[in-house]
Amino acid sequence: MIELRHVRKEFGDVVPLQDINVTINDGDVISIIGPSGTGKSTLLRCINMLIEPTSGQIIVDGQDITEPGCDLNEIRKKVGMVFQSFNLFGHLTVIENIMNPQITLLGRSRQEAYDKAMYLLQQVGLVTKVFSYPDELSGGQQQRIAIARTLAMDPDIILFDEPTSALDPSMIGEVQSVIKLLAKTGRTMMIVTHEMDFARKISNRILFMHDGVIYEEGAPKQIFEHPQKEETRRFIQRLSSLTYRITSTDFDVEATNEELQAYGEKLLIEAERLSKLSMALEEICINNIAAYSDTPDIFVKVEYSEKLDTLTMDIRYNGEPFKAAESESKLFQLLLQEPTTTYTESELENDPDGFSRRIKISFGWVEE
């Protein structure tokens, strides 16, 4: 068990950790979420004493590791860490990267270290890369090797500092799969992540950090569906939806598509549905509603429902009605005819933002 009591960290005038109080129980899988710059990575590094807290206590198995004279090497054997940048030794082969720390820090024989390394390489699906060098591997493979190296030290708790942030989207899934397998073994883990769907599925506890404190914590269902505090609600709402205001035909569609792509990567929405939504946005809002108005004002909200597995675009606007059946785009007409597409047009009364018309279009998932 690990307990943090009033942990504070200052870097000059910058205070990433204000007052952290939390208990990590054996077997916990905790995801730490929150905006950038709120101290998430600093918190992990303090737990592993890679960064020394300015004040406060960190208790690991009853021992205050912030006290002078504490054997930090022994503590780090209990608390392993996986970094976002892999930190593999480029001049060593895969097997050497995993063997050497065991021999140097744990005093294992070469045969023991080799057997452990081979077992773990099988676990992460990379036994064929045993004599490869890091620069011969993909980013996802390097991160899986880094996880195997950490596991080889038999830590009581593993800290993951944004383990997929440096990876291409195509490689994120393979690393997440390894971490999910570890979670099922009952290992204690803390994960700083911006992948909300991953955090929701893997964790038994979520810590939401804001302004250097643990602002709210709870089970995934509570934090993501029923947050109790205002800043948590705002953060979750920003994650689950995108909003746009279109006031001219010069709207930057390319920038919107890039933002949609990033949104889809976070929520693991396949590219095909994002492409459909982008095409519908351009056809409805840019090519029609905005094009036929001298002063267009269109509010667009994009939202994904994990429960229903639907991607929805809600459009509210003033002006002449858009009639989908009269669209000259054949691709858009085909899109509307797909069985997984739902489309509605309606008039609004007493809309709080003063809009008079609404269009909603939703895209379900097709199993191939």
N, C-alpha and C positions, 0 to 999 in steps of 0.2 A: 504494500500500500504506500502511496505517496500523498503527502499533504503539503499544500502551500499556504503559508500564513502571512498575510500582509506584505506580499512580495512587491517590491518597487524597483524599477530600473531607470536610471537617469543617464543620458548622454549629453552633458552640458545643459543647455536649455530645453532639450527634447526629452520628454518623459514618456516612452512607449508603454511602460507598465506603471499604473498609478497605485493600485492596491488590489492584488490578486489573492483571492482566498478560494481554494478548491481542494477537494479530496478525490483521488483517483483510486478506485477499488480494484482488487485483483479481478481480471477478466473483463474489465470495462473496455469497450471500443468507443472512444470519444472523438468526434469530429469537431474541430475548432473552425468556426466560420466568422465572417465579418468583413467590412470594407478594408481595402489596402491601407496600411499604415496604422493599424489599431493594436499592434504588438503581438500578433499571433506567433510569428516565427521567433520573436524575442522570448516569448514565454517558453517555447520548447527548448531553446538554447540555455535558458536559465535552469530548467529542470535537469539538463545534462551537464550543467556547469561549464558549458562552453562560453557562456557569458556570466559573469558574477553579478548577482543582484546588488543593488545599492543598499537595500535594507530588506528585512523580513527573513523568514525561515522556510527552508525546503526540507521536509522530513521524509527520508526514504527508509522504510523498514525500521522505523523508530530512531534513526540517526539523523541529526541535523547536519546536512552536507555543506551548509554555509559556514560552519564553525571552523576556525583556524586549526590546522593540523589534520583535517579530514583527508583520508586517502582517496583522492578523486579517481585514480586509476581503478580502484576496486569498485567505486560507484559506477563508473562508465562501463564496467563489465555487466552490471545489472541493467543499465539503461542504454540501449542501442539507438542509433539514429540513422535515418535514411534521408539524404539531402536531395534537393531538386536538381543539383548539378552532377550527380553520380559519384564524383570524387574517387574514381578508380585510378590506379597507378598505370599510366600509359606504357611503361617499360616492362610491365609484368603481364604474363598471360592470365587468362581467366582463372585457371586453377591456382596460380600463384597468388592472385589477388585475394582469394578466399582462404588459402592455406596459411599465408604468412602471419596474419594477425593471431591466428590460433596458436601458432608455434611461439611467437614472440610474447604475447600477453597471457595466454592460458597455459603455456608450458607443455602443449601436446607434442607427441612425437610426429614425425613427418607422415608416418603411415596413418595415425589417428586423424591428423588434419586432412589428409588426402581422402580417407573414407568418408569423413563428414562432408567435405566439399562435394564429392561425387554424389552423395545422397541428396544434398540440397540442390545441385544442378539438375538432378532428375525431377525434383519437386517443382522447380521453376521452368522446366521444359527446355533446358539449354545444355544438356549433357554432350551434345555434338560440338559445342563451342569450347571445349575444355582447354584446347591449346591455342585458341584465338587471342588476339590482342584487342584491347578496348576499341581502338579506332577501326577495327574490322567489323564492329557490331553496330546495329541500329541503336537509336536512343532508347527505345523500349527494351531491347536486349541488355543494354548497359545498366538500365535501372533495375532489371530483374537480377542481374549479377550483384548489384549493390545491395539488394534485399537479401540475397543468399549470403553475402559476406557478413551482413549484420546478424542473420540467424545463426551463422556458424559460431558466434560468440555466446550462444545460449542466454540472451538477455531476458530479464524478467518483464521488461516493458520495452516496446519499440515506439520511437517517435518518428513520424513521417512529416517532413517539412515540404509541403506542396510537391509530392512525388511525381505528379504528371505535368507540372506546369511547363517544363522544358521540352515536352514531347510534341511531335506532330499529332494531329487528331487521330490518325490511323493507328497510332501506337498506344494511345491512352488505355484502350480496353484491355490489352494484354497485361499491363501492369496492375490495373484495377482487379483483374481476375486473380492474380497472385495474392493481393492484399485481402480479397474476399475469402480466399481459401485459408489464409492465416487467421482471419477473424473467427472462422468456424472451429479452429483448434482451441479456442479459449484463451488465446494470448491477450495480454493487456496492451492496448495500442492507443496512441493519440495521433490524430491526423489533421494537419492544417491543409485545407483544401478549398478550392473555389468551385469544385464539381458538386453541385447541390444534390443531384439525383443520386450520386455515389454516396455522399454523406448520409443521405436519408435511408438508403438501403442497408448500409453496412454497420451503422452505429446503434448503440443502445442509449447514448447520451450525446447531446449537442450543446456546445458552449458557444454562445454568440458574444463576440468581443466588440466593444465600442468605447472609444476614448480611453483606452488603457485599462479597462476593467472588464470583468465577466459580467456583462450587462443583463444577460438572461441565460438560463440553462434549463434543460428538460429533455424529455424523450423526443425523438424526431417528429412524431405526429403532432405533439404540442407546439414545437417551435415552428414547424413549416405550415401547419394548418390553423393553429389557435395561439399565436404568440400573444403574450400578456402585456408587453411594453411597447411604447410607441416607436422607438427606434428599430426594434426588431421587426415590427409590422412593416415599417417603411422599407427596410432592407429586403425582406422576403417578397414584398410586392414588386420592388425593382427587379428582383431576380426572376420572378414568374411572369413578368409582362414587359413589353416595350411600348412606348407611346411616341407618336409623331404628330406634329402640327404642320399641315401643308397649306401654304398661303399663296403659292404661285406654281406655274408649270416648270419653274427652274429648280424644283425640289431635287436634291442630290440623291438620285436613285442608287448610284454606285456605292455611296457611303452607307445607305440604308441596307443594301445587300450584305456589306461587310459586317454590319452590326447584327443582322439576322443570322449570319453564319456563326458569329461568336456566341450568340444566344443559343443557337441549336447545338453547338458543341458542349456548352455547359449542361444543357438538359438532355443531351443524347438524342436529339431529334434528327432523323435521317435527312440527308440533303435533298431528296426528291420532294418531300413535303415543303421544305423551305423554298425551293425553287417555284413550286406551285403558288405559294402564298405571295412571293415576290412578283410573279407574273400578274396575279389578280390585283395586287396593290397598284401596279403601274397602269393596268388597263382601266380599272375603275376610277382611281383617284387622279392620275396624271392625264391619261388620254381622253378622259370623258368629263368628270365633274369639274376639275380645275380648268380644262381646256375650253369649257363653255361658260365660264364665269369671268367677269372683269375683276372681281375681288373674291377669289375663292377662300374659304375657311373650312378646312377639313381636319377633324380629329380622328386619329387612327390608334387603336389599341390592339396589340398582338399578344395573345396569351396561350399558354400550353397547359392542358389539364392532364396530369399524369394518371389520375383515376380513370378518366374516360379515354385517354390516349388520343386526344384531339388537339389540333392546332387551329386556333380561331383568330380571325381578324374582324374587329368590330369598328365600323366606320360611321361617324356621325357628321352631318354637314347641313348646310343651307343651300338652297338653290333649286334648280330644276331636277326632277327625279331621274335617277339613272335606271334605265330599263335593260336588264341583262340580256333579254331576248333580242334586243336590237343591236347588240355589240357587233362590230364588223370583224372582230378578231376570231378567226376559226379555232385557234388554240384555246382561247378563253371559253368558247362555246363547248368544245370537247371536254374541257376541265369541268364545266358545270354538269355535264352528263355522266361523269364518273360516279359510281354508286357510293363511294366514300366521301363525296363532296356534298355539303349541306349549305344551301343558299337561301337567304330571306331578305326581303325589302319591306320597310314599314315606315309609317309616319310617327313622329314623336309629339307628345303633348307635355307641357310643363317640364321640359328638359332643363336641369339645373344650369347647363352651360348655354342654353338658348338655341340649341340646334333643333331643326325641324324634321330631319330625315335620318334614317339609319339603314345600314346594310351590314349583315353578318354573313360571313362565309367561313366554314369549318372544313378541315381536312382530316379524315381518319387515316388509320394505318392499314395498308394492304399487305397481307401475308403472301409472299411469293412462293 
